[in-house]
Amino acid sequence: MLSGGGRTLENLAAAIGDGSLPADMVGVISSHPDAYGIERARKLGLRCDVVDFRGMSAEEYSAALTRAVDEHAPDVIALAGFIRLWRFPHRYAGKVLNIHPALLPAFGGHGFYGARVHRAVIDSGVRFSGCTVHFADLEYDTGPIVLQRVIPVLPEDTPETLADRVFQEECVAYPDALRLFAEGRLEIQGRRVIILPPRTPGEPEGMGT
């Protein structure tokens, strides 16, 4: 699910293509009809549905998103630069992952996306930033954290240079998190996510929540 350029979509497709991420993409949903990610999806041969947020209440929009997701019957949903809030039904709890371009719980929440995040990081004077993969819940950027990758904030950083370096970490973190999900190695315990050891041969797959 995306709202913008689709670079994360492209990154995940590349990981699937080289065999490092054991998954198949069954479809793409965009919240914006003019998102360049739609074109990227089509170039990858993926069906892309547009669920335009304009003209709907929050409840109507979440219901429309749910209908669109249901058509694909996915095992996991990857929010990839998706900036609208999806209040999904309980059957998708523990199956929706999101990546955020900062070290949550700092610099997250409604309105914190894209360059706004990196500008806030630099203005705050913190010395480190990075990215966070977490399970989504029914609020912005508050779900249990799966993993994080950390980089220094350099004295000469601009929002653009910091964004570029954070995205390089996202390109590693998101496939890693989805691989752990696919291997059934993520267990949600309250506010924490436990990463389980690799399975022994013959052990059944499945994710504990």
N, C-alpha and C positions, 0 to 999 in steps of 0.2 A: 504494500500500500504506500503510495507516494503522493507528494504534492508539488514537487519541483523538477529539477533537472534529471533525476534518475541515475546519478553516478553510483549510488549504493546498489541499485538494481543491477547495474552493469557489473559491479564488483562481485556480487553474489552469483551472477550468471557465469562469470569467469571462473570462480571457484568450483562451481558445479561442472563446468566444461573441462577443467583440468583434473577432475576426479578427487580434489581435496575436500569437497563438501558433498556427502552422499545424500543428494536431494534432487527433486524435480520441481520446477516452477509450473504451477497449474494455471496461473493467471495473475493479472496485475489490476489494481484499482487505483484510480487517481481522483483526488478531491477537486482538482482544478482542470477545466477543459483545455487550457492552453499550456499545461505543464509539458516541458520538453521530454520528461520521462515517458510520456505516451509514445513519442516517436522512437525513443530508445527501445521500449517494449516491443513495438512493431518490428523494428529491425532484428530483434532477437526471435521473432516469430511467435510472440506471446500475445494472447488476447488481453486487451486492456479495456476495462469498463470505466467510464467516468460517472462518478456519483457526485454531482455538483452540489456543494453545500449551500449555494445561494437560494434564497426563497424558502428555506425550511427552518423550522424550529430545531433546537438541539435534539429533542426527542425524535422528531421525524427523521432527522439526518442519521442518527444512530440506527434507527430501524431500517432505513434504506441501505446503509452500509452492511448491516447484518444480512439482509436479503441477498446482496451482491456477493458477500463472502460465502453464504450457504450454497450458492450455485456451484462453487468450486470444491466444496467438501474438503478443505485442507486439513492436514495434520497440525500445521503450525502456520501462524500469520506473522510475517516480518514487516513491521512498520519501518519504512525506509525514507526518512524525510517527510513523514506524514504529519502535518501540523494541525489537523482537526482532532477534536476529542471524540473518540468512539466509545460510548458506554455499551459495551458488548454484553450479551447474555451470559449467564453462568456457565453454559456449556463450553464457552471459549476461555474460561479462566485457566491460567497456566499454559495457554497455547498461543499467547500473543507476546511477541518480543519487540522491543524498541531499542534503538541506539540513539544516544544523546551526545552532542559534541562538547561535553564538559564532565567534570568529576562530580556527579550527583552525590549528595543532595544539594550541593552548591550550584548556582547558576542554572536552575531548572524552574519549571512551572509555566503557566500561561504566558505566552508572548516571548519566551526565551527559545529562539530558534535562529539558525543561520548566523549572519554577521552580528546580530544583537548579542548572542552568547559571547563571542570572542571579544567584542568591544567591552562588554561588562567585565570579563576576566582581566583584560589589560588594565582597565580603569581602576579595578579593585587593588591592584598591586600584588596579587598572589604570585608565587614563584613557580607554581606547577598547574598544568591543565591536562587535558586528555579526553578520553571518551568513556562512556558507560553503556554497557548492554544490560537491560533489565527486563523483567516481566512487566508488561503493562497491566495497570489496574484501571479503575474508573475515574482517575484524576490525571493531571499532567505530571509525568516524570516522578511518580512516587512509588512505583512498584519495586519488589525485591530485586536487588542487584545480582546479576550473574557474574560479570567480570568487568574490570576496568584496566585501561592502559594509560600510562602517565608519561608526559613529556614536560620539559622545563619551558617556562615562558621567558623568552629572551628579551634583553633590554631593548633591542631594535625591532621587536615584533610589532606588526600592524594586525588589525583584524584579519586581513587577507592572508598574510604569511602564517599566522597562527592557525587559521582555518585549514590551510593546505597541509600543514604538518599534523594537525589532529586527524584530518581525513586519512592520511597514510596509516595512522593507528586504527582507525575505523575499519580499514580494508583488511586488517588482521583480526580485529576483535569480533566483528559480526560473524564471519564464517566460522571462527572458533566456537562461538556460543551456539550457533545453529548446529554445528557438528556434535557438540555435547548433547544438545536436545535430541538429535537424531539417534545418538547412541544410548539414549535413555539414562543419561548420567546426571541430570539435574533434578534435585529434590527440593521443593519449597517447604521450609519449616518456619512458619510465621513470617517474619520480616527478612529471613535469611534464605539464601540458596546454597545448598550443599552440593558440591561437585563430587560425585561418587567415583570410585576407582573404575578402571576399565573392566568389562565383564570377562569372565573366563569362558572359553569355548563351550557352546551348548547352553549357556545361561539365557533365559528368555529376555527379550527387550521390553521396554516400557518405562514411563516416567512416573515417579512418585510425586504426589502433591500433598 
